[in-house]
Amino acid sequence: MPLPVRRALLSVSDKTGLLELARALAARGIEILSTGGTAELLTSHGVPAREVAAYTGFPEIMDGRVKTLHPKIHGALLGRRGIDEAVMAEHGILPIDLLVVNLYPFAATVSRRGCSYTEAIENIDIGGPAMLRAAAKNHAAVLVVVDPADYAGLLEELATHAGGSDAETRARFAAKAFAHTARYDTMVAAYLAARHATDTRFPEPLALMFDKIQELRYGENPQQRAAFYRGVPASGASVATAEVRQGKDLSFNNIADADTAIECVRQFAPPACVIVKHANPCGAALGTDVLAAYEAAYRTDPTSAFGGIIAFNRELDAATASVITERQFIEVLAVPTLQQEAARVLAGKPNVRVLVLGDLAAPAGGALEIRSVTGGLLVQSPDRDAGAQDAWSAPTKRKPTREELSDLEFAWRVCRFVKSNAIVFARGGATVGVGAGQMSRVYSTRIAAMKALDEKLTLEGAVMASDAFLPFRDNLDVAAGYGIRAVVQPGGSRRDAEVIAAADELGMAMVFTGIRHFRH
């Protein structure tokens, strides 16, 4: 049986739609209680509202920290109909049948540049969550609303039930209220954990909060359902925060590949282009401008580039956009900014998904990288350290030339985003062959060479990067046979001495970085 709504308490930070809601409630003869800024807004627009302080007989104190934490509020929300009327009457507690509350904007506050710790703490809501939890617990009698998007549904509910609400609606809104407070508490916990992290940086328990951006058509395969979520608070330029300027909805695989392309390209200072296909860079290059970078990246593997994801670290111009769209089919194009003329060119290919990222200078996201396994999560710090060149060592007799060292650094950075076992061949600031995801490293080396030869790219004088140490000399023998002259690898194998001796025998320069880049 529907229960009548006679009295409502409205106290919101997000005032979207508030006036329209309050007027509709008042028109139904519902008494409105309110606090602070919400009460001021309502009364200044002619909506009758009774201040909570006037109702409780206790003023707001401590700069508003204490205003709704009062038995006449919580008793009104928690009072059980048919059980607690006598005690409520004894203490002058009037039942509240509808609570409309949303909380202090904690996420927006801590995301703002220059937000102080004190300011963040002051934006932790106490009274709001307490009221929401009380009302949601007592949803047998109380209707609780946290989202302005639900105001229309609330009014429809009141209209349908002659000013009342049914049990199913109250239960549904209660679930949303508990989710709202859980989300809020998780944001606060995550902020404090990050702020006061120990050396391990892995809190116990792990507080995570993500907002759903959209449901996807399907996951990796059509039989799998999927959705895309954004971390809270969102920060920096990433696939999760990008503006989708045009194109079809992103697919699960589009998003995963775009993330790889964006994270790879963001690490380069000169104009750069990265093309990703099925989770691996199939071409990457630096250039004097974005067009030159794209041309060199595309040359690595035009076959794989078809239907790939392309990311740049510089603004996209019309000339480059024209070359790309006339030459190849692409799924996603990710750029920091987009010239108007380039946007007009891309508009001629409406199915191309265009992501405008903003400033790529700072890494996006939090301090943890999360991956699911059946029944749990794997959590680690992101692999953002390519290793400083001044910490590299060259144990071979021949040392790399300046040009080789530049190419070795480039190949090493690209190698970090190639699935293990990963081998990258590069020359002149561009990849010339990529071998990815093989169970044997020597097979990755052969595949990288095969791809280069298929595209008629010479490997003579090119360099090679290996994401992990070379356990045997076979990789060097294969690489040297194709003309590779310098190698970068972590080192640290029990057979390092044998591998160094092999490099010396082959006249190759080799650099040890001391850092590994497995990517599974």
C-alpha positions as CSV (number, residue, x, y, z in Angstrom):
1,M,0.0,0.0,0.0
2,P,1.4,3.4,-0.9
3,L,2.5,5.7,2.0
4,P,1.7,9.4,1.9
5,V,4.5,12.0,1.7
6,R,3.6,14.8,4.1
7,R,6.9,16.2,5.0
8,A,10.2,16.4,3.1
9,L,13.7,17.4,4.0
10,L,15.7,19.0,1.1
11,S,19.5,19.6,1.6
12,V,21.6,19.4,-1.6
13,S,25.0,20.5,-2.8
14,D,24.0,20.0,-6.5
15,K,21.0,22.3,-6.9
16,T,20.2,21.2,-10.4
17,G,16.4,21.0,-10.8
18,L,15.9,21.8,-7.1
19,L,13.5,24.8,-7.5
20,E,11.2,22.9,-9.9
21,L,11.1,19.9,-7.5
22,A,10.4,22.1,-4.4
23,R,7.6,24.0,-6.2
24,A,6.0,20.7,-7.2
25,L,6.2,19.4,-3.7
26,A,4.8,22.6,-2.2
27,A,2.0,22.5,-4.7
28,R,1.0,19.2,-3.2
29,G,0.9,20.6,0.3
30,I,4.1,18.9,1.4
31,E,5.9,20.7,4.2
32,I,9.5,21.4,3.3
33,L,12.4,21.4,5.8
34,S,15.7,22.6,4.6
35,T,19.2,23.7,5.6
36,G,21.7,26.5,4.8
37,G,22.1,27.4,1.2
38,T,19.3,25.1,0.1
39,A,16.8,27.0,2.3
40,E,18.1,30.4,1.2
41,L,17.6,29.4,-2.4
42,L,14.1,28.1,-1.9
43,T,12.8,31.1,0.2
44,S,14.5,33.6,-2.1
45,H,12.4,32.2,-4.9
46,G,9.1,32.2,-3.0
47,V,9.1,28.5,-2.1
48,P,8.0,28.0,1.6
49,A,10.7,26.1,3.5
50,R,11.2,25.7,7.2
51,E,14.8,26.0,8.5
52,V,16.0,22.8,10.2
53,A,17.3,24.9,13.0
54,A,13.9,26.3,13.6
55,Y,12.4,22.8,13.6
56,T,15.0,21.3,16.0
57,G,15.3,24.3,18.2
58,F,19.1,24.0,18.0
59,P,21.1,26.4,15.8
60,E,23.7,25.4,13.3
61,I,27.1,25.5,15.0
62,M,30.8,25.1,14.2
63,D,30.4,26.9,10.8
64,G,27.7,24.5,9.7
65,R,29.5,21.3,10.7
66,V,26.7,20.5,13.1
67,K,23.1,21.2,11.8
68,T,21.3,17.9,11.0
69,L,23.0,15.7,13.6
70,H,20.0,15.9,15.9
71,P,17.4,13.4,17.3
72,K,14.5,15.4,15.8
73,I,16.1,14.8,12.4
74,H,17.3,11.2,12.7
75,G,14.3,10.2,14.8
76,A,12.1,11.6,12.1
77,L,13.9,9.5,9.5
78,L,14.4,6.3,11.5
79,G,11.0,6.2,13.3
80,R,9.1,3.0,12.5
81,R,5.5,3.6,11.5
82,G,3.2,1.8,13.8
83,I,5.9,1.2,16.4
84,D,7.6,4.5,17.4
85,E,4.8,7.0,17.2
86,A,4.5,7.3,21.0
87,V,8.2,8.0,21.6
88,M,8.3,10.4,18.6
89,A,5.3,12.3,20.1
90,E,6.9,12.4,23.5
91,H,10.0,14.2,22.1
92,G,8.2,16.4,19.5
93,I,9.5,14.5,16.5
94,L,7.6,14.9,13.3
95,P,8.0,12.1,10.7
96,I,10.0,12.9,7.6
97,D,8.6,10.9,4.6
98,L,10.9,12.1,1.9
99,L,14.6,13.0,2.0
100,V,16.3,14.7,-0.9
101,V,20.1,14.9,-0.3
102,N,23.3,14.9,-2.3
103,L,26.7,15.4,-0.8
104,Y,29.5,17.9,-0.7
105,P,31.5,17.8,-4.0
106,F,34.5,16.0,-2.5
107,A,35.8,14.6,-5.8
108,A,35.5,17.9,-7.6
109,T,37.2,19.7,-4.7
110,V,40.3,17.4,-4.5
111,S,40.6,17.3,-8.3
112,R,41.0,21.1,-8.4
113,R,44.5,22.3,-8.9
114,G,45.9,23.8,-5.7
115,C,43.3,22.1,-3.4
116,S,44.8,22.1,0.1
117,Y,44.6,19.2,2.5
118,T,42.5,21.3,4.9
119,E,40.1,22.2,2.1
120,A,39.7,18.6,1.2
121,I,38.9,17.6,4.8
122,E,36.3,20.3,5.1
123,N,34.6,18.9,2.1
124,I,34.0,15.5,3.8
125,D,30.2,15.5,4.4
126,I,29.1,14.0,7.7
127,G,25.5,14.9,8.2
128,G,24.5,14.1,4.6
129,P,25.6,10.5,4.6
130,A,24.2,10.0,8.1
131,M,20.8,11.2,6.9
132,L,20.9,9.1,3.7
133,R,21.8,5.9,5.6
134,A,19.1,6.5,8.1
135,A,16.4,7.1,5.5
136,A,17.6,4.3,3.3
137,K,17.6,1.9,6.2
138,N,14.0,2.9,7.0
139,H,12.8,2.7,3.4
140,A,9.8,0.8,4.6
141,A,8.5,4.3,5.5
142,V,10.8,6.8,3.9
143,L,11.5,7.7,0.3
144,V,15.1,8.9,-0.3
145,V,16.4,10.5,-3.4
146,V,20.1,11.3,-4.1
147,D,20.2,12.1,-7.9
148,P,18.7,15.1,-9.6
149,A,18.1,12.8,-12.6
150,D,15.5,11.0,-10.4
151,Y,13.4,14.1,-9.6
152,A,11.1,13.6,-12.6
153,G,10.6,9.9,-11.6
154,L,9.9,11.0,-8.0
155,L,7.2,13.5,-9.1
156,E,5.7,10.8,-11.4
157,E,5.7,8.4,-8.4
158,L,3.8,11.0,-6.3
159,A,1.4,11.7,-9.1
160,T,0.7,8.0,-9.7
161,H,0.0,7.3,-6.0
162,A,-1.9,10.5,-5.1
163,G,1.0,12.0,-3.2
164,G,2.5,8.8,-1.9
165,S,5.1,6.2,-2.8
166,D,5.0,2.4,-3.1
167,A,7.4,0.0,-1.4
168,E,9.2,-1.1,-4.5
169,T,10.1,2.4,-5.5
170,R,11.3,3.2,-1.9
171,A,13.5,0.0,-1.9
172,R,15.0,0.9,-5.3
173,F,15.8,4.4,-4.3
174,A,17.3,3.1,-1.0
175,A,19.7,0.9,-2.9
176,K,20.8,3.9,-4.9
177,A,21.3,5.9,-1.7
178,F,23.5,3.3,-0.2
179,A,25.5,3.1,-3.4
180,H,25.8,6.9,-3.3
181,T,27.2,6.9,0.2
182,A,29.5,4.0,-0.5
183,R,30.9,5.8,-3.5
184,Y,31.5,8.9,-1.4
185,D,33.2,7.0,1.4
186,T,35.4,5.2,-1.1
187,M,36.5,8.5,-2.7
188,V,37.4,9.8,0.7
189,A,39.2,6.6,1.7
190,A,41.1,6.5,-1.6
191,Y,42.2,10.2,-1.2
192,L,43.4,9.7,2.4
193,A,45.2,6.4,1.5
194,A,47.0,8.1,-1.4
195,R,47.8,11.1,0.7
196,H,49.2,9.1,3.6
197,A,50.5,6.1,1.7
198,T,53.2,3.9,3.1
199,D,56.2,2.7,1.1
200,T,54.2,-0.3,-0.1
201,R,51.4,1.9,-1.5
202,F,49.0,-1.0,-1.2
203,P,46.3,-0.2,1.4
204,E,44.4,-2.8,3.3
205,P,41.6,-2.9,2.2
206,L,41.9,-1.4,-1.3
207,A,39.3,1.4,-1.8
208,L,38.4,1.7,-5.5
209,M,35.7,3.9,-7.1
210,F,34.8,4.0,-10.8
211,D,31.9,5.7,-12.5
212,K,30.3,4.1,-15.6
213,I,30.9,6.1,-18.7
214,Q,28.9,3.8,-21.0
215,E,27.8,0.3,-21.7
216,L,29.6,-1.2,-24.7
217,R,28.1,-3.2,-27.5
218,Y,30.0,-6.2,-26.3
219,G,33.4,-7.1,-24.8
220,E,36.4,-8.7,-26.6
221,N,33.9,-10.9,-28.4
222,P,30.2,-10.6,-29.2
223,Q,29.1,-13.1,-26.6
224,Q,30.7,-11.0,-23.8
225,R,28.9,-8.1,-22.2
226,A,31.0,-5.1,-21.3
227,A,31.0,-1.5,-19.9
228,F,33.6,1.3,-19.7
229,Y,34.3,2.9,-16.3
230,R,36.3,6.0,-15.4
231,G,38.3,6.3,-12.1
232,V,37.1,8.8,-9.5
233,P,38.4,11.4,-9.4
234,A,39.4,11.4,-13.0
235,S,42.7,13.2,-13.8
236,G,45.0,13.9,-16.7
237,A,44.7,13.1,-20.4
238,S,43.7,9.5,-21.1
239,V,41.3,7.4,-23.1
240,A,38.9,7.5,-20.1
241,T,38.9,11.4,-20.0
242,A,39.1,12.1,-23.7
243,E,36.4,14.0,-25.6
244,V,34.9,11.8,-28.3
245,R,34.7,14.4,-31.1
246,Q,33.1,12.1,-33.7
247,G,32.6,8.5,-34.8
248,K,30.8,5.4,-33.7
249,D,30.8,4.3,-30.1
250,L,34.1,2.9,-28.9
251,S,34.3,-0.8,-28.6
252,F,36.0,-2.8,-25.8
253,N,39.0,-3.5,-28.0
254,N,39.1,0.1,-29.3
255,I,39.5,1.4,-25.8
256,A,42.2,-1.1,-24.8
257,D,44.2,-0.4,-27.9
258,A,43.8,3.3,-27.7
259,D,45.1,3.2,-24.2
260,T,48.2,1.5,-25.3
261,A,48.8,3.9,-28.2
262,I,48.2,7.0,-26.0
263,E,50.4,5.8,-23.2
264,C,53.2,4.9,-25.6
265,V,53.1,8.2,-27.5
266,R,52.9,10.4,-24.4
267,Q,56.5,9.5,-23.4
268,F,58.1,11.2,-26.3
269,A,59.2,14.9,-26.5
270,P,59.6,15.4,-30.3
271,P,56.6,15.0,-32.6
272,A,55.6,11.3,-32.4
273,C,53.2,8.8,-33.8
274,V,52.3,5.4,-32.5
275,I,50.1,2.9,-34.4
276,V,48.6,0.0,-32.4
277,K,46.9,-3.2,-33.6
278,H,45.6,-5.9,-31.3
279,A,47.3,-4.5,-28.2
280,N,50.8,-4.0,-29.7
281,P,52.5,-1.1,-31.4
282,C,52.9,-2.2,-35.0
283,G,54.7,1.1,-35.9
284,A,56.1,4.1,-34.0
285,A,58.3,7.0,-35.0
286,L,59.6,10.4,-34.2
287,G,59.6,13.2,-36.8
288,T,60.1,16.8,-37.5
289,D,56.3,17.1,-37.5
290,V,53.4,14.8,-37.1
291,L,53.1,14.0,-40.8
292,A,56.8,12.9,-40.9
293,A,56.2,10.8,-37.8
294,Y,53.1,9.2,-39.2
295,E,54.8,8.3,-42.5
296,A,57.7,6.6,-40.7
297,A,55.5,4.8,-38.3
298,Y,53.2,3.6,-41.1
299,R,56.2,2.3,-43.1
300,T,57.0,-0.3,-40.4
301,D,54.0,-2.4,-41.1
302,P,51.3,-1.1,-43.4
303,T,49.5,-4.4,-43.4
304,S,48.9,-4.3,-39.7
305,A,48.3,-0.6,-39.6
306,F,45.0,-1.2,-41.6
307,G,42.2,-0.9,-39.1
308,G,44.6,0.2,-36.4
309,I,44.6,2.9,-33.7
310,I,46.7,6.0,-34.3
311,A,47.9,8.3,-31.6
312,F,49.9,11.5,-31.8
313,N,51.5,13.7,-29.1
314,R,51.0,16.9,-31.1
315,E,48.1,18.8,-32.6
316,L,46.7,17.1,-35.8
317,D,46.7,19.3,-38.9
318,A,44.6,19.0,-42.0
319,A,47.4,17.8,-44.2
320,T,48.2,14.8,-41.9
321,A,44.5,14.1,-41.5
322,S,44.1,14.0,-45.3
323,V,47.0,11.6,-45.8
324,I,45.8,9.2,-43.2
325,T,42.2,9.1,-44.3
326,E,43.1,8.8,-48.0
327,R,45.6,6.0,-47.4
328,Q,44.1,3.7,-44.8
329,F,41.2,2.6,-42.8
330,I,41.5,3.5,-39.1
331,E,39.4,2.7,-36.1
332,V,40.5,5.4,-33.7
333,L,42.5,8.6,-34.0
334,A,43.8,10.1,-30.7
335,V,45.3,13.5,-30.6
336,P,46.0,16.2,-27.9
337,T,44.3,18.9,-30.0
338,L,42.7,19.1,-33.4
339,Q,42.9,22.0,-35.9
340,Q,39.6,23.1,-37.3
341,E,40.6,22.2,-40.8
342,A,41.7,18.8,-39.7
343,A,38.3,18.3,-38.0
344,R,36.6,19.2,-41.3
345,V,38.7,16.6,-43.1
346,L,37.8,13.9,-40.6
347,A,34.2,14.8,-40.8
348,G,34.3,13.3,-44.2
349,K,35.0,9.9,-42.6
350,P,32.2,9.9,-40.0
351,N,32.9,6.4,-38.8
352,V,36.4,7.3,-37.6
353,R,36.4,7.7,-33.9
354,V,38.3,10.9,-33.0
355,L,39.5,11.3,-29.4
356,V,40.7,14.7,-28.3
357,L,42.9,14.2,-25.2
358,G,44.2,17.5,-24.0
359,D,47.6,18.1,-22.5
360,L,49.6,14.8,-22.5
361,A,52.5,16.3,-20.4
362,A,51.6,14.5,-17.2
363,P,50.6,10.9,-16.8
364,A,46.9,10.3,-16.1
365,G,45.3,8.0,-13.6
366,G,46.3,7.0,-10.1
367,A,49.3,5.3,-8.6
368,L,48.0,1.8,-9.1
369,E,47.5,-0.4,-12.2
370,I,44.7,-3.0,-11.7
371,R,44.1,-6.2,-13.6
372,S,41.3,-8.7,-12.9
373,V,41.8,-12.4,-12.5
374,T,39.1,-14.9,-11.7
375,G,37.9,-14.1,-8.2
376,G,40.3,-11.3,-7.5
377,L,42.6,-8.4,-8.6
378,L,46.2,-8.0,-9.4
379,V,47.5,-4.6,-8.4
380,Q,50.8,-3.0,-9.2
381,S,52.5,0.4,-9.7
382,P,52.5,1.4,-13.4
383,D,55.6,0.7,-15.4
384,R,56.4,4.3,-16.1
385,D,60.2,4.2,-15.6
386,A,62.1,3.6,-18.8
387,G,65.4,4.0,-16.8
388,A,67.7,7.0,-17.0
389,Q,70.4,6.8,-19.7
390,D,73.1,7.8,-17.3
391,A,72.4,4.6,-15.4
392,W,72.9,2.5,-18.5
393,S,76.2,0.6,-18.9
394,A,77.9,-0.7,-22.1
395,P,79.8,-3.9,-21.2
396,T,80.9,-4.6,-24.8
397,K,84.2,-3.6,-26.4
398,R,82.4,-1.6,-29.0
399,K,80.3,1.2,-27.5
400,P,77.2,2.6,-29.2
401,T,77.6,5.6,-31.4
402,R,75.6,8.8,-30.6
403,E,73.1,7.9,-33.3
404,E,72.8,4.3,-32.1
405,L,72.3,5.4,-28.6
406,S,69.5,7.7,-29.7
407,D,67.8,4.8,-31.5
408,L,68.4,2.5,-28.6
409,E,66.6,4.8,-26.3
410,F,63.7,5.2,-28.7
411,A,63.4,1.4,-29.3
412,W,63.6,0.8,-25.5
413,R,60.7,3.2,-24.9
414,V,58.6,1.5,-27.6
415,C,59.5,-2.0,-26.3
416,R,57.9,-1.2,-23.0
417,F,54.4,-1.3,-24.7
418,V,55.0,-4.4,-26.8
419,K,53.7,-7.7,-25.3
420,S,56.3,-10.1,-24.0
421,N,58.5,-11.6,-25.3
422,A,59.1,-8.3,-27.0
423,I,61.7,-7.4,-29.6
424,V,61.8,-4.0,-31.4
425,F,64.1,-3.1,-34.3
426,A,64.6,0.7,-34.9
427,R,66.6,3.0,-37.0
428,G,66.5,6.8,-37.4
429,G,63.9,7.3,-34.7
430,A,61.5,4.8,-36.2
431,T,60.6,1.2,-35.8
432,V,61.5,-1.1,-38.7
433,G,60.3,-4.3,-37.1
434,V,58.3,-5.5,-34.1
435,G,58.1,-9.0,-32.7
436,A,55.5,-9.5,-30.0
437,G,53.9,-12.0,-27.7
438,Q,56.0,-15.1,-28.4
439,M,56.8,-17.8,-26.0
440,S,60.4,-17.8,-27.2
441,R,62.4,-14.6,-27.5
442,V,64.4,-15.8,-30.5
443,Y,61.1,-16.3,-32.3
444,S,60.2,-12.7,-31.5
445,T,63.5,-11.6,-33.1
446,R,62.8,-13.6,-36.2
447,I,59.3,-12.2,-36.5
448,A,60.6,-8.7,-36.2
449,A,63.1,-9.4,-39.0
450,M,60.5,-11.1,-41.1
451,K,58.2,-8.1,-40.9
452,A,61.0,-5.7,-41.8
453,L,61.9,-7.8,-44.8
454,D,58.3,-8.1,-45.9
455,E,58.1,-4.3,-46.1
456,K,61.5,-4.2,-47.8
457,L,63.0,-2.2,-44.9
458,T,66.8,-2.7,-44.6
459,L,68.0,-3.7,-41.1
460,E,71.6,-3.0,-41.8
461,G,72.8,-0.6,-39.1
462,A,69.5,-0.8,-37.1
463,V,69.3,-1.4,-33.4
464,M,67.4,-3.9,-31.3
465,A,65.6,-3.6,-27.9
466,S,64.6,-6.6,-25.8
467,D,62.2,-6.1,-23.0
468,A,64.0,-8.7,-20.8
469,F,67.5,-10.1,-20.6
470,L,68.9,-12.3,-23.4
471,P,69.4,-15.7,-21.8
472,F,71.4,-17.1,-24.7
473,R,73.5,-15.8,-27.6
474,D,71.0,-17.1,-30.2
475,N,69.1,-13.8,-30.3
476,L,72.3,-11.9,-31.1
477,D,73.3,-14.4,-33.8
478,V,69.9,-14.0,-35.5
479,A,69.9,-10.2,-35.1
480,A,73.5,-9.8,-36.4
481,G,72.7,-12.0,-39.4
482,Y,70.2,-9.3,-40.4
483,G,72.6,-6.4,-39.9
484,I,71.6,-5.3,-36.4
485,R,74.6,-3.4,-34.9
486,A,73.6,-2.4,-31.4
487,V,71.3,-4.0,-28.7
488,V,69.7,-2.7,-25.5
489,Q,68.5,-5.1,-22.9
490,P,68.1,-5.2,-19.1
491,G,71.0,-7.6,-18.4
492,G,71.1,-9.7,-15.3
493,S,71.2,-13.2,-16.8
494,R,73.5,-15.9,-15.4
495,R,74.9,-16.1,-18.9
496,D,75.6,-12.3,-19.3
497,A,79.3,-13.0,-19.8
498,E,78.6,-15.4,-22.7
499,V,76.2,-12.9,-24.3
500,I,78.7,-10.1,-23.9
501,A,81.4,-12.3,-25.5
502,A,79.0,-13.1,-28.4
503,A,78.3,-9.4,-29.0
504,D,82.1,-8.7,-29.0
505,E,82.6,-11.6,-31.4
506,L,79.9,-10.2,-33.7
507,G,81.2,-6.6,-33.4
508,M,78.0,-5.4,-31.8
509,A,77.6,-2.7,-29.2
510,M,75.3,-3.7,-26.3
511,V,73.8,-1.7,-23.5
512,F,72.4,-2.9,-20.1
513,T,69.6,-0.8,-18.6
514,G,69.2,-2.8,-15.3
515,I,65.4,-2.6,-15.7
516,R,62.9,-5.0,-17.2
517,H,59.7,-4.3,-19.1
518,F,57.6,-7.4,-19.2
519,R,54.0,-6.7,-20.4
520,H,51.4,-9.4,-20.3
